[in-house]
Amino acid sequence: MTSKLKLVNNKLSLLETFENKYPNRDYTVTHIAPEFTSLCPKTGQPDFATITLEYIPDKLCVELKSYKFYLQSYRNDGIFFESVTNKILDDLVEVTKPRWMKITAEFNTRGGISSVIEAEYEDEDYWDFDDDDDYDDNFLKN
């Protein structure tokens, strides 16, 4: 097996990050990948989707070329819509440790049914609000 194949089998290792130069500010990053493909685990037929990644970074941002290669690594994987959406979220959260992240996977119509899968993560330590006021001390420190 070539080293490239080994790398693809470990999808997490494909993802690279870079330092967020504005960690004191909440801002949203949105990346739209309209050419995602994977395989139906039942039929082996290709599935096509638009994957939208939205996140509020903390200390790290995902590097786009590595994210593109990461998404392309699913091209020959038989995986259900729900599983791939949650796997992408889990991997990106593990690597970037964002304040908030959401993956929306809009799969093309197949058999007369289109599917939209959304998976979301929130760093509870960062978004720690009190019932009495709008912002907690932890939030104001960041």
C-alpha positions as CSV (number, residue, x, y, z in Angstrom):
1,M,0.0,0.0,0.0
2,T,1.4,3.4,-0.9
3,S,1.9,6.1,1.7
4,K,-0.8,8.2,0.0
5,L,-3.4,5.4,0.5
6,K,-2.4,5.0,4.1
7,L,-2.9,8.7,4.6
8,V,-6.4,8.6,3.0
9,N,-7.4,5.8,5.4
10,N,-6.5,8.1,8.3
11,K,-8.8,11.0,7.2
12,L,-8.0,13.0,10.4
13,S,-4.4,13.3,9.4
14,L,-5.3,15.1,6.2
15,L,-6.7,18.1,8.1
16,E,-4.3,21.0,8.8
17,T,-4.9,24.2,10.7
18,F,-3.5,27.7,11.0
19,E,-3.6,30.2,13.8
20,N,-6.6,32.4,14.1
21,K,-5.2,36.0,14.1
22,Y,-8.4,37.3,15.7
23,P,-9.2,35.0,18.7
24,N,-10.7,37.9,20.7
25,R,-13.4,38.4,18.2
26,D,-16.4,36.1,17.3
27,Y,-16.8,35.9,13.6
28,T,-18.2,33.2,11.3
29,V,-16.3,31.4,8.7
30,T,-18.4,29.7,5.9
31,H,-16.9,27.3,3.4
32,I,-19.2,25.7,0.7
33,A,-18.1,22.6,-1.1
34,P,-20.5,21.8,-3.9
35,E,-18.7,18.7,-5.3
36,F,-18.7,16.3,-2.4
37,T,-19.1,12.6,-3.4
38,S,-19.3,9.4,-1.5
39,L,-20.9,6.0,-2.2
40,C,-24.2,4.5,-1.1
41,P,-23.3,1.7,1.3
42,K,-26.3,-0.4,0.0
43,T,-26.0,0.0,-3.8
44,G,-22.4,1.3,-4.3
45,Q,-23.9,4.1,-6.5
46,P,-22.4,7.6,-6.1
47,D,-24.0,10.2,-3.8
48,F,-23.4,13.8,-4.5
49,A,-23.8,16.7,-2.0
50,T,-23.0,20.2,-1.2
51,I,-21.3,20.4,2.2
52,T,-21.5,23.7,4.0
53,L,-19.1,24.2,6.9
54,E,-19.9,27.1,9.2
55,Y,-17.9,27.8,12.4
56,I,-16.7,30.4,14.9
57,P,-13.0,29.7,15.4
58,D,-11.3,29.9,18.7
59,K,-7.5,29.5,18.3
60,L,-7.4,27.6,15.1
61,C,-8.9,27.7,11.6
62,V,-9.0,24.8,9.1
63,E,-6.6,25.2,6.1
64,L,-8.7,25.0,2.9
65,K,-6.4,22.8,0.7
66,S,-6.3,20.2,3.4
67,Y,-10.1,20.4,3.9
68,K,-10.6,19.9,0.2
69,F,-8.4,16.8,0.2
70,Y,-10.2,15.6,3.4
71,L,-13.6,15.8,1.7
72,Q,-12.2,14.2,-1.5
73,S,-11.1,11.2,0.6
74,Y,-14.7,10.1,1.0
75,R,-15.1,9.6,-2.8
76,N,-14.8,5.8,-2.6
77,D,-16.3,5.3,0.8
78,G,-19.6,3.6,1.3
79,I,-21.2,5.6,4.1
80,F,-24.7,6.8,5.0
81,F,-25.6,10.5,4.7
82,E,-26.1,10.8,8.5
83,S,-22.8,9.1,9.3
84,V,-20.7,11.1,6.9
85,T,-22.1,14.4,8.1
86,N,-21.5,13.6,11.7
87,K,-18.0,12.2,11.0
88,I,-17.0,15.4,9.2
89,L,-18.2,17.4,12.2
90,D,-16.4,15.2,14.7
91,D,-13.1,15.3,12.8
92,L,-13.2,19.1,12.2
93,V,-14.1,19.7,15.9
94,E,-11.3,17.5,17.0
95,V,-8.7,19.3,14.9
96,T,-9.9,23.0,15.2
97,K,-11.6,23.0,18.6
98,P,-14.0,25.8,17.5
99,R,-16.4,27.8,19.7
100,W,-19.2,26.7,17.5
101,M,-19.5,24.6,14.3
102,K,-22.2,23.4,12.0
103,I,-22.1,21.1,9.0
104,T,-25.0,21.1,6.5
105,A,-24.9,18.3,3.9
106,E,-27.4,18.8,1.1
107,F,-27.5,15.6,-0.9
108,N,-28.8,15.5,-4.4
109,T,-32.2,13.9,-5.1
110,R,-32.1,10.2,-5.6
111,G,-35.2,8.0,-6.1
112,G,-37.3,11.1,-5.8
113,I,-36.0,12.0,-2.3
114,S,-33.5,14.7,-1.4
115,S,-31.9,14.8,2.0
116,V,-30.5,17.6,4.2
117,I,-28.5,16.6,7.2
118,E,-27.3,19.1,9.8
119,A,-25.0,18.4,12.7
120,E,-23.9,21.1,15.2
121,Y,-21.3,21.5,17.9
122,E,-21.1,24.1,20.6
123,D,-18.2,24.6,23.1
124,E,-20.2,24.7,26.3
125,D,-17.2,26.1,28.2
126,Y,-17.0,29.1,25.9
127,W,-20.8,29.7,25.6
128,D,-21.5,29.6,29.3
129,F,-24.3,32.0,29.9
130,D,-26.0,32.7,33.3
131,D,-29.8,32.8,33.5
132,D,-29.6,36.3,35.1
133,D,-27.5,38.1,32.5
134,D,-26.6,38.0,28.9
135,Y,-22.9,37.3,29.3
136,D,-21.0,35.1,31.7
137,D,-17.5,36.1,33.1
138,N,-15.9,33.3,31.0
139,F,-17.4,34.9,27.8
140,L,-16.1,38.4,28.7
141,K,-12.6,37.1,29.4
142,N,-12.4,35.8,25.8
